[in-house]
Amino acid sequence: MRARLDRFSLNYSYYSGYLRNTVVDVLYQPLRHVGFGLGIRDLFGHLHIDKSDWQGKARTTFTGPTAFMTVSG
């Protein structure tokens, strides 16, 4: 089993926001150099703009299952 959480945030002038990436995988390696896995991914983004002539927000989300194969040498 493998889990990962990444976060990138930025504040500059009138702009602020962040990206968050979450990963959870279950791995099975029946052979020495070959493995298989199933997992779930979640990517979330948020942007906020605070200017006197324009104010706004943007949000986006991507969530879904994954299936993969690993090969090593």
LINBEL-V506254 format. One record per run of one state. SS is the DSSP state (~ for helix, > for strand, _ for the rest). FROM is the first residue (numbers start at 1). LEN is the number of residues. If there is no record, write none. Layout:
BEGIN
{{SS/FROM/LEN} {SS/FROM/LEN}}
END
This chain:
BEGIN
{{_/1/1} {>/2/11} {_/13/2} {>/15/14} {_/29/5} {>/34/17} {_/51/4} {>/55/17} {_/72/2}}
END
